[in-house]
Amino acid sequence: DLKSTSNTTSAMRLGEEMIAKSVCRHAVKANDPLRYPEVEKLIRDLLECDLPYCCPHGRPTMVQISLAELEKKFGRKV
């Protein structure tokens, strides 16, 4: 039945949204102080994810920066 399928899909989405909100509330935030081992574990855990490139809300978790971009930002040529 289409209605029961729709209800199941809505319930699944609601559950996913609740999990995403909980994860974000407990996530490491910008400027949170971290020790080096915590940083290493965070990166290892991120790279083991099925979808490591964005958070549950779709925001990026990492960006690729070329050497030329780094040189430009720091005003130095390597």
C-alpha positions in Angstrom: 0.0 0.0 0.0 1.4 3.4 -1.0 0.3 5.1 2.2 2.0 2.7 4.5 5.2 2.9 2.4 5.0 6.7 2.6 4.6 6.5 6.4 7.6 4.1 6.7 9.7 6.4 4.6 8.7 9.4 6.6 9.5 7.6 9.9 12.9 6.5 8.5 13.7 10.1 7.5 12.7 11.4 10.9 14.9 8.9 12.5 17.8 9.8 10.3 17.3 13.5 11.1 17.2 12.8 14.8 20.4 10.9 14.6 22.1 13.6 12.5 21.1 16.3 15.0 22.4 14.3 17.9 25.7 13.6 16.1 26.1 17.3 15.4 25.4 18.3 19.0 28.2 15.9 20.2 30.6 16.6 17.4 34.0 18.3 17.6 33.4 22.0 16.9 35.7 24.6 15.4 38.3 25.8 17.9 37.7 22.9 20.3 41.0 22.1 21.9 42.3 18.7 20.9 45.4 16.8 21.8 47.5 15.3 19.0 46.2 11.7 19.6 42.6 13.0 19.4 43.3 14.6 16.1 44.9 11.5 14.7 41.9 9.4 15.8 39.5 11.9 14.4 41.2 11.7 11.0 41.4 7.9 11.1 37.7 7.6 12.0 36.7 10.1 9.3 38.7 8.2 6.6 37.0 4.9 7.6 33.5 6.4 7.0 31.5 5.3 4.0 30.9 9.0 3.1 33.7 11.0 4.7 33.4 14.1 2.6 30.4 15.7 4.3 28.6 15.8 7.6 25.0 14.4 8.0 23.7 17.8 7.0 25.8 17.9 3.8 28.5 20.4 4.9 32.0 19.5 3.8 34.3 17.8 6.3 37.5 18.4 4.2 38.6 20.4 1.2 41.4 19.9 -1.3 43.9 22.7 -1.6 46.6 22.7 -4.2 50.2 23.7 -3.5 49.7 26.8 -5.7 46.8 27.8 -3.5 48.8 27.4 -0.3 51.7 29.3 -1.8 49.3 32.2 -2.7 47.7 32.2 0.8 51.0 32.4 2.6 52.8 34.6 0.0 55.6 32.1 -0.4 56.8 29.8 -3.1 58.1 26.3 -2.1 
